[in-house]
Amino acid sequence: MGARLDPPLKDDCDVAVIGGSLAGSAAAYALARNGARVIVLEKARFPRDKVCGCFLSNEALPVLGRMGLREELGRNAAETITRFRLVRRDGIAVESLLPKPAMSISRSCLDSLAAAAAERAGARMHFGTTVLSLEGDLQEGFRIKGLNCEVGARAVLGAWGRYSPLDGRLGRTFIRRKSFLFGFGKMLVGRSEHLAGRAVLHFFDGGYVGLSRVEGGHVNLAALANSHVAQSAHHDFDSLLDRLSRESPALAADLEALSPLTGPVLLSEPVHLGAHGALAGDVLCVGDAAGVIDPYTGTGMALALLFGEAAAAPVAAFLAGTLDVDGLKRAHLRRHREIAGRRFFFSRLFRPFFSGGVASRLIHPAAAPLARWAARATRE
Ligand SMILES: Cc1cc2nc3c(=O)[nH]c(=O)nc-3n(C[C@H](O)[C@H](O)[C@H](O)COP(=O)(O)OP(=O)(O)OC[C@H]3O[C@@H](n4cnc5c(N)ncnc54)[C@H](O)[C@@H]3O)c2cc1C
């Protein structure tokens, strides 16, 4: 069967949101509830898989509650996660309680729920719609163009995630950073009782493999590797996983009774850690488009939801004429600072322990209080 062809979209709105995943849907939900005419342009068709650890930290739950999704998480049998476990390649491990219980749910399920909530609130969702360019500004308005769309908007929210060719077209400088990471993942099925209620990170030289049980007892595997590891594996991440399992009996034991649910590994867009900037010209960026927190913290999704939601109020004030362009941009940057807080600082501080280098060898059962403190510090 050929690709589905949608009729071309030609429309105007108050706010165009580029990217309809967590940050985009949370923003669209809050704006539509405020009465704004919102169009969301999302290149994928949901449900779709995504490279992510699927660990939904506690701070995400109130936002999902406000979107009417708390019961949906239960109905979809999301796993409750109360413990985390860090495992060295030699099998030495530290396990600790999380500061607050988290949840684990596949991105195919969670992102679909969030997008459906935004649609119920009145946002118009357009899937299979890739934005290729945009021009304009907050004074004159924007024109957004894709293969099958042309949309006019007074404001644009950039919710396109950790990397998009749009970043280059908007002249964003973070893409020039030489060091970026490779993310890959897959969904596994089989006996998973040993992973019940816990998120597990297995370290190797140059990265880590995360395991977390999601709905249906499936196990989500998400890994991050530096460019040296990726290149030496010739970007063949299936073979890399085989090698890592041979080198780490603990990882092999965790994976022993599991097999892939679907085809080959899923690859992530390049992962440039750190701040990307909450403004790209006059585009208001939210979620990973504004900055990528270290995935080991398990807080990227929570930050995407929190910032997406928080971005709505200043935009609504701008649309109502009570905030001018400069006021909107200042308010947007302030919200980002408030939500990011010291998390980016702490996630960078603890990065050496999670990058699979020498510092990772300090992981030891005696370090459990430190691990608990790190888990708290990257969440406040
Ligand atoms: C290996 C790895 C493990 C991780 N594990 C965790 C974890 O366990 N817990 C956690 O909280 N976070 C984790 N994260 C981080 C988390 O995945 C992100 O923080 C989160 O997905 C950010 O959400 P977002 O909505 O900002 O962006 P995304 O979820 O990336 O969504 C962006 C959306 O924009 C769409 N898009 C992109 N370009 C265009 C375009 N031009 N036109 C239209 N649409 C476009 C994409 O299709 C996508 O749906 C992990 C990340 C990695 C790499």
The ligand as an ORCA input file, in Angstrom:
! r2SCAN-3c Opt
* xyz 0 1
  C      18.284      7.551     24.871
  C      17.310      8.496     25.514
  C      16.626      8.101     26.646
  C      15.716      8.973     27.260
  N      15.048      8.540     28.367
  C      14.184      9.362     28.995
  C      13.454      8.914     30.122
  O      13.547      7.761     30.536
  N      12.604      9.800     30.735
  C      12.465     11.085     30.284
  O      11.695     11.844     30.889
  N      13.108     11.518     29.195
  C      13.968     10.693     28.538
  N      14.596     11.117     27.404
  C      14.336     12.488     26.923
  C      12.949     12.586     26.262
  O      12.860     11.638     25.216
  C      12.754     14.000     25.720
  O      13.123     14.944     26.710
  C      11.299     14.256     25.300
  O      10.924     13.384     24.267
  C      11.119     15.706     24.844
  O       9.812     15.894     24.369
  P       9.508     16.995     23.249
  O       8.029     17.003     23.082
  O      10.220     18.244     23.581
  O      10.227     16.439     21.945
  P       9.993     15.086     21.151
  O       9.354     14.081     22.015
  O      11.299     14.755     20.519
  O       8.946     15.475     20.033
  C       9.255     16.280     18.954
  C       8.182     16.057     17.897
  O       8.391     16.982     16.836
  C       8.164     16.330     15.614
  N       8.928     17.077     14.578
  C      10.267     17.212     14.479
  N      10.571     17.987     13.422
  C       9.399     18.347     12.852
  C       9.073     19.143     11.704
  N      10.002     19.737     10.950
  N       7.761     19.289     11.387
  C       6.773     18.705     12.136
  N       7.051     17.938     13.219
  C       8.346     17.780     13.578
  C       8.691     14.911     15.838
  O       8.106     13.993     14.933
  C       8.271     14.658     17.288
  O       7.033     13.988     17.398
  C      15.499     10.273     26.741
  C      16.187     10.675     25.593
  C      17.079      9.797     24.983
  C      17.801     10.235     23.754
*
